[in-house]
């Protein structure tokens, strides 16, 4: 444990300060200022000798949280990053992007603010990079086996790094211009600057992982060609089929999916040329969907100079306290304020969009909504609550329905489960021998921490398939469902 009296001496939860809103919406840099190291270590010292560390249960990776909290409190960053990397390939990603189910499972959180686990995590990896402790770990010898990983999001990268270190020759295919998947093209700069991604990719390349960017697998190379060319294939293609909103007026110009909008914003923020970019500048923006993707759209619209932003959610407003039906250590659905929400905009709950209204030029000019309430397990409209709100840009951020089926998935002929995800066995293998699946493509839309855990576990399955046994860790089973999230 850390300081035996830490949770008694330091009762307040302290996080790094966010940069002032008027300053940060003028640029694309990360919103948090650097936290004073002594303050962070005092926070790490609040970690208790709790007997059963429920934070382990809250983390799909099985992170050894009390161990590296103790080491961070002591300032032993060399050992701390060893314990952190033992279960997590990319703590710099999860430390910025994970919603931290470990913290809602923290025993201290029963009657005090939880330990700032996520901040200890990201500080540990940043101290490690600064101290030159993150170095390439190439394999001592090669197995002679080859693996193709399709997709370079967190699941694909985790699988690729594990398999490369096991001695296999790994090629990662990415249809974008650069590797990273949603880490590069979906996560805005203000949440994670892409230099954070690029330094990790440089480590992976130095270890021997090969990246093939700008390749549309299923078109330029077929599923059968992959199976013929490689000893194993890992599908880490994500759940990229966006949920649509089939209401009157959906065809109007100015109504876009969030993942049409966000990648353009990321490219522009990095100084790239984006022809016909979708911009929120000077517009009344409506975002339909109250999750993380919607918040990403919100922060991007602020930085582009939107006139107003309204975020709609069909669910009622969550409570600020943990609901009685979601007791500790479960992950509670409470009212949360992200950095993007702090920057402005309106959040409207318990409403449903009935139609989009257009002008004479075929562009959206307003959205008609109605308040709803739950009756008999269904959302029913509240009579007389209809109203219009002006908008010239609508962004749909309502989640994703599974992996794309045309192309690679159909060519490989893999079976799908009842939720239209790629079906897999306990070793993460699909119905086609030698073809494995990890991340959202098999699990459905989920968290980055689950993606990394699945990538690591799938690597274990691939390694066993190729060699007959594996020393790679296997944190989860594919049949696991989030118990806390």
C-alpha positions in Angstrom: 0.0 0.0 0.0 1.0 3.6 -0.2 1.0 6.0 2.9 -0.8 4.1 5.7 -2.5 7.3 6.8 -2.7 8.9 3.4 -6.5 8.7 3.1 -6.8 10.2 6.6 -4.3 13.1 6.0 -5.5 14.0 2.5 -9.2 13.7 2.2 -9.7 15.9 -0.8 -9.5 14.6 -4.4 -7.2 16.9 -6.4 -6.9 16.8 -10.2 -4.8 19.0 -12.5 -6.3 22.3 -13.4 -8.0 22.7 -16.8 -6.7 25.7 -18.8 -9.1 28.7 -18.8 -12.0 28.2 -21.2 -11.4 31.5 -23.2 -7.8 30.4 -23.8 -8.2 26.7 -24.6 -11.1 27.1 -27.2 -8.7 29.2 -29.2 -6.3 26.3 -29.8 -6.3 22.5 -30.1 -3.9 21.6 -27.3 -4.9 19.3 -24.4 -7.1 21.0 -21.8 -5.2 20.0 -18.7 -2.3 21.9 -17.2 0.6 19.9 -15.7 -0.1 18.8 -12.2 2.6 19.5 -9.5 4.3 16.2 -8.9 4.1 16.4 -5.1 0.4 16.9 -5.2 0.0 13.9 -7.5 2.1 11.8 -5.1 0.0 12.9 -2.2 -3.1 11.8 -4.1 -1.4 8.4 -4.9 -0.7 8.1 -1.1 -4.5 8.0 -0.4 -4.6 4.4 -1.8 -5.7 2.3 1.1 -4.7 -1.2 2.4 -8.3 -2.2 1.5 -7.8 -6.0 1.6 -9.7 -6.7 -1.6 -8.8 -4.0 -4.2 -12.1 -3.7 -6.1 -10.3 -1.4 -8.6 -8.9 -4.5 -10.1 -12.4 -5.8 -10.8 -13.4 -2.4 -12.3 -10.5 -2.6 -14.8 -10.8 -5.0 -17.7 -7.0 -5.0 -18.0 -6.6 -6.1 -14.4 -4.2 -3.2 -13.8 -2.2 -3.6 -10.6 -3.4 -0.3 -9.3 -2.4 -0.4 -5.6 1.1 -1.5 -6.6 1.8 1.4 -8.9 0.0 3.8 -6.7 2.5 2.9 -3.9 5.4 3.2 -6.3 4.3 6.6 -7.6 3.8 7.8 -4.0 7.4 6.7 -3.3 8.6 8.4 -6.6 10.0 5.1 -7.9 8.9 5.7 -11.5 11.1 2.9 -12.9 9.3 0.2 -11.0 5.9 2.0 -11.4 6.0 1.9 -15.1 7.2 -1.8 -15.0 4.0 -2.7 -13.1 1.8 -0.5 -15.3 3.2 -1.9 -18.5 2.8 -5.4 -17.2 -1.0 -5.2 -17.8 -1.4 -2.2 -20.2 0.5 -1.5 -23.4 -0.7 2.0 -23.7 -1.4 3.8 -20.4 -0.9 7.1 -22.1 -4.1 6.4 -24.0 -6.2 5.1 -21.2 -4.9 7.7 -18.8 -6.4 10.3 -21.1 -9.4 8.6 -22.6 -10.7 5.9 -20.3 -13.8 6.9 -18.2 -12.0 5.1 -15.3 -14.4 2.4 -14.0 -11.6 1.6 -11.6 -12.3 4.8 -9.8 -16.0 4.1 -9.3 -14.9 0.7 -7.8 -12.4 2.2 -5.5 -13.0 1.2 -1.9 -12.1 4.6 -0.6 -14.9 5.9 -2.9 -17.5 4.3 -0.6 -17.5 7.3 1.8 -14.7 9.6 0.4 -13.8 10.9 -3.1 -12.0 8.0 -4.9 -8.2 7.9 -5.5 -7.2 9.8 -8.7 -6.2 6.5 -10.3 -6.4 7.7 -13.8 -4.2 10.7 -13.2 -1.6 8.6 -11.4 -1.6 6.3 -14.4 -1.0 9.1 -17.0 1.6 10.8 -14.8 3.5 7.5 -14.4 3.8 7.0 -18.2 4.7 10.6 -18.8 7.4 10.4 -16.2 8.6 7.2 -17.9 8.8 8.8 -21.3 10.5 11.9 -19.9 13.1 9.7 -18.1 13.8 7.5 -21.1 12.2 4.4 -19.6 10.1 3.6 -22.5 12.3 1.8 -25.0 11.8 -0.7 -27.8 11.5 -4.3 -26.8 12.3 -6.3 -29.9 12.0 -10.1 -29.7 15.1 -12.1 -29.0 14.3 -14.4 -32.0 11.7 -14.7 -34.7 9.2 -17.5 -34.9 9.0 -17.5 -38.7 5.2 -17.0 -38.5 3.4 -14.0 -40.0 0.3 -12.2 -38.8 -1.8 -9.5 -40.4 -3.7 -7.2 -38.1 -6.5 -5.3 -39.8 -7.1 -2.0 -38.1 -4.8 0.1 -36.1 -7.0 1.3 -33.3 -6.3 0.4 -29.7 -7.3 -3.3 -30.1 -5.2 -3.7 -33.2 -2.2 -1.9 -31.8 -2.3 -4.0 -28.6 -2.5 -7.3 -30.5 0.2 -6.2 -32.8 2.7 -5.2 -30.1 2.1 -8.3 -28.1 2.6 -10.6 -31.1 5.6 -8.7 -32.3 7.3 -9.1 -28.9 6.4 -12.8 -29.1 8.6 -13.1 -32.2 6.0 -13.1 -35.0 6.3 -10.9 -38.0 3.3 -8.6 -37.8 1.9 -6.3 -40.5 -0.8 -3.8 -39.4 -3.1 -2.6 -42.2 -4.9 0.7 -41.9 -7.1 2.4 -44.5 -6.3 5.9 -43.2 -3.3 7.8 -44.3 -1.5 7.1 -41.0 -2.0 4.4 -38.3 -4.0 5.0 -35.2 -7.6 4.4 -36.3 -10.1 6.3 -34.1 -7.2 7.3 -31.8 -6.0 9.5 -34.7 -9.1 10.3 -36.6 -11.9 10.2 -34.0 -10.3 11.6 -30.8 -9.9 15.4 -31.0 -6.5 16.9 -30.2 -7.8 18.6 -27.1 -8.4 15.2 -25.6 -5.2 13.6 -26.8 -2.6 15.3 -29.0 -1.4 13.0 -31.8 2.2 13.4 -30.8 1.3 11.0 -27.9 0.2 8.4 -30.4 3.1 8.9 -32.7 5.8 8.3 -30.1 4.2 5.0 -29.2 4.0 4.0 -32.9 7.7 4.8 -33.2 8.4 2.4 -30.4 6.4 -0.3 -32.2 8.2 0.2 -35.5 11.5 0.0 -33.7 10.4 -3.3 -32.2 9.6 -4.7 -35.7 5.9 -4.1 -36.3 5.2 -3.1 -39.8 2.5 -0.6 -40.7 0.7 -0.6 -44.1 -1.3 2.6 -44.2 -3.6 3.8 -46.9 -4.6 0.3 -47.8 -8.3 -0.6 -48.0 -8.4 -4.2 -47.1 -11.3 -5.9 -48.9 -10.6 -3.8 -52.0 -6.9 -3.6 -52.6 -6.3 -6.9 -50.9 -9.0 -9.4 -50.5 -9.8 -11.6 -47.5 -8.7 -14.7 -49.4 -5.4 -13.1 -50.3 -4.8 -12.3 -46.6 -5.5 -15.9 -45.5 -3.2 -17.2 -48.2 -0.4 -14.7 -47.4 -0.4 -14.8 -43.6 -0.3 -17.6 -41.0 -3.0 -15.7 -39.0 -5.2 -12.7 -39.4 -6.6 -10.5 -36.6 -9.7 -8.5 -37.4 -9.6 -5.3 -35.3 -11.8 -3.2 -37.6 -14.0 -1.6 -35.0 -17.7 -1.1 -35.0 -17.9 1.7 -37.6 -21.5 1.3 -38.8 -23.1 4.4 -37.3 -26.6 4.4 -36.0 -28.7 6.7 -38.3 -31.8 8.7 -37.7 -34.4 7.9 -40.4 -36.8 10.8 -39.9 -38.2 13.2 -42.5 -35.6 15.6 -43.7 -32.6 13.3 -43.1 -31.5 13.9 -46.7 -31.1 17.7 -46.2 -27.6 19.2 -46.6 -26.1 20.0 -43.2 -27.1 16.7 -41.5 -24.0 14.5 -41.0 -22.8 11.6 -39.0 -20.3 12.6 -36.2 -17.6 10.5 -37.9 -17.9 12.5 -41.0 -17.2 15.6 -39.0 -14.6 14.7 -36.4 -11.9 13.2 -38.7 -12.0 16.4 -40.8 -11.6 18.5 -37.7 -8.6 16.4 -36.6 -6.9 16.8 -39.9 -7.5 20.5 -40.0 -6.2 20.9 -36.4 -2.9 19.3 -37.6 -2.6 21.7 -40.4 -3.7 19.4 -43.2 -5.7 20.6 -46.1 -9.4 19.4 -45.9 -11.4 20.2 -49.1 -15.0 21.0 -48.5 -14.6 20.7 -44.7 -17.7 20.5 -42.6 -17.4 23.6 -40.3 -19.4 24.9 -37.4 -18.1 28.4 -37.7 -20.9 30.9 -37.2 -23.7 28.2 -37.2 -26.3 27.0 -34.7 -25.2 23.4 -34.2 -27.4 20.6 -32.8 -25.7 17.4 -31.7 -28.0 14.4 -31.3 -26.5 12.0 -28.7 -25.2 12.6 -25.2 -22.2 10.3 -25.1 -18.5 10.8 -25.5 -18.7 11.2 -29.3 -21.3 13.9 -28.9 -19.0 15.7 -26.4 -16.1 15.4 -28.9 -18.3 17.1 -31.5 -19.2 19.8 -28.9 -15.6 20.7 -28.1 -14.7 20.7 -31.8 -17.7 23.0 -32.6 -16.6 25.4 -29.9 -13.1 25.6 -31.3 -14.5 26.2 -34.8 -16.5 29.2 -33.5 -20.0 27.9 -33.5 -22.7 30.5 -32.8 -24.6 28.1 -30.5 -24.4 24.4 -29.7 -27.3 22.3 -28.4 -26.8 18.7 -27.4 -29.9 16.4 -27.4 -30.4 13.2 -25.4 -33.5 11.0 -25.4 -32.8 9.7 -21.9 -33.8 11.8 -18.9 -31.1 13.8 -17.1 -29.0 11.6 -14.8 -28.8 12.3 -11.1 -25.6 13.8 -9.7 -25.5 11.1 -6.9 -25.1 7.4 -7.5 -28.6 5.9 -8.2 -29.8 3.3 -5.6 -30.0 0.7 -8.3 -26.3 1.1 -9.2 -24.6 0.6 -5.9 -20.8 0.6 -5.3 -18.7 -0.9 -7.0 -20.8 -0.7 -10.2 -20.2 2.1 -12.7 -23.0 4.5 -12.0 -24.8 6.5 -14.7 -24.5 9.9 -13.1 -24.5 13.5 -14.5 -21.0 14.2 -15.7 -19.5 17.4 -17.0 -16.7 16.9 -19.5 -14.2 19.6 -20.5 -16.3 20.3 -23.6 -19.5 20.8 -21.6 -17.6 23.2 -19.3 -16.9 25.3 -22.4 -20.5 26.1 -23.1 -23.6 24.9 -25.0 -27.0 23.6 -23.9 -27.8 20.0 -22.9 -31.4 19.1 -23.4 -32.7 15.8 -22.0 -35.7 13.6 -22.6 -36.4 14.8 -26.1 -36.8 13.0 -29.4 -36.2 14.4 -32.9 -39.3 14.2 -35.1 -38.0 15.8 -38.3 -35.5 18.1 -39.9 -36.9 21.2 -41.6 -35.2 22.7 -44.7 -35.0 25.9 -46.6 -35.6 26.5 -50.3 -32.1 25.4 -51.1 -32.4 22.0 -49.5 -30.3 22.8 -46.4 -31.4 22.2 -42.9 -32.8 25.3 -41.1 -34.4 23.8 -38.0 -35.1 20.7 -36.1 -38.5 19.7 -34.7 -38.4 17.9 -31.4 -40.8 16.6 -28.8 -40.4 15.9 -25.1 -40.7 12.2 -24.2 -41.3 10.1 -21.1 -41.0 6.4 -20.4 -44.3 4.6 -20.3 -44.6 0.8 -20.5 -41.0 0.4 -21.4 -41.3 2.8 -24.3 -40.5 6.5 -24.9 -43.8 8.2 -25.6 -44.2 11.8 -26.7 -45.6 14.4 -24.3 -48.6 16.0 -25.8 -48.2 19.7 -26.6 -44.4 19.7 -26.1 -43.4 20.0 -29.7 -41.0 22.8 -30.6 -38.5 23.9 -33.2 -34.9 24.9 -32.6 -32.9 26.7 -35.4 -29.9 24.8 -36.8 -27.8 24.9 -39.9 -25.6 21.9 -38.8 -26.8 18.7 -37.3 -24.3 16.0 -36.1 -25.6 12.5 -35.4 -23.7 10.9 -32.5 -26.0 8.1 -31.5 -23.5 5.2 -31.3 -22.5 2.4 -33.6 -24.1 -0.9 -34.7 -21.2 -3.1 -35.5 -18.5 -3.7 -38.1 -18.9 -3.1 -41.7 -20.1 -6.3 -43.5 -19.5 -5.6 -47.2 -15.9 -6.3 -48.3 -13.6 -8.0 -45.9 -16.1 -9.6 -43.5 -18.2 -11.0 -46.3 -15.1 -12.2 -48.2 -13.8 -14.1 -45.2 -17.2 -15.7 -44.6 -17.0 -15.4 -40.8 -20.1 -16.1 -38.7 -21.8 -13.2 -36.9 -23.5 -13.2 -33.5 -27.0 -12.1 -32.6 -25.8 -8.5 -32.4 -24.2 -8.6 -35.9 -20.7 -8.6 -34.5 -18.0 -11.2 -35.6 -18.6 -14.3 -33.5 -15.5 -15.8 -31.8 -14.6 -18.7 -29.5 -12.8 -18.6 -26.1 -9.5 -18.1 -27.9 -10.9 -15.1 -29.9 -10.9 -17.2 -33.1 -13.7 -16.6 -35.5 -15.5 -19.4 -37.3 -12.8 -19.4 -39.9 -9.6 -21.2 -38.7 -6.7 -18.8 -38.3 -8.9 -15.6 -38.4 -9.2 -13.9 -35.0 -11.2 -10.9 -33.9 -10.6 -8.3 -31.1 -12.1 -5.1 -29.9 -15.4 -3.5 -31.0 -15.7 -5.8 -34.1 -16.4 -8.7 -31.9 -17.6 -7.1 -28.7 -19.6 -4.2 -30.0 -19.1 -0.5 -29.3 -17.2 -0.3 -26.0 -14.4 1.4 -24.1 -10.8 1.9 -25.0 -9.8 -0.2 -22.0 -11.8 -3.1 -23.2 -10.3 -2.8 -26.7 -6.7 -3.0 -25.3 -7.7 -5.9 -23.1 -9.2 -7.7 -26.0 -6.2 -7.0 -28.2 -3.9 -8.5 -25.6 -6.1 -11.5 -25.0 -6.5 -12.2 -28.8 -2.7 -12.1 -29.1 -2.6 -14.9 -26.6 -5.0 -16.9 -28.8 -3.0 -16.2 -32.0 0.2 -17.2 -30.3 -1.3 -20.5 -29.1 -2.6 -21.1 -32.7 0.8 -20.5 -34.2 3.1 -22.2 -31.7 0.9 -24.6 -29.6 1.3 -22.6 -26.4 1.7 -19.0 -25.2 3.4 -17.0 -22.5 1.4 -13.9 -23.4 -1.0 -12.7 -20.8 -4.7 -13.3 -21.3 -6.7 -10.8 -19.3 -10.3 -11.6 -20.4 -12.5 -14.1 -22.1 -14.5 -13.0 -25.2 -17.7 -14.0 -23.5 -17.1 -11.5 -20.7 -19.5 -8.6 -20.6 -18.8 -5.4 -18.8 -19.8 -6.0 -15.2 -19.2 -2.4 -14.1 -19.8 -0.4 -17.2 
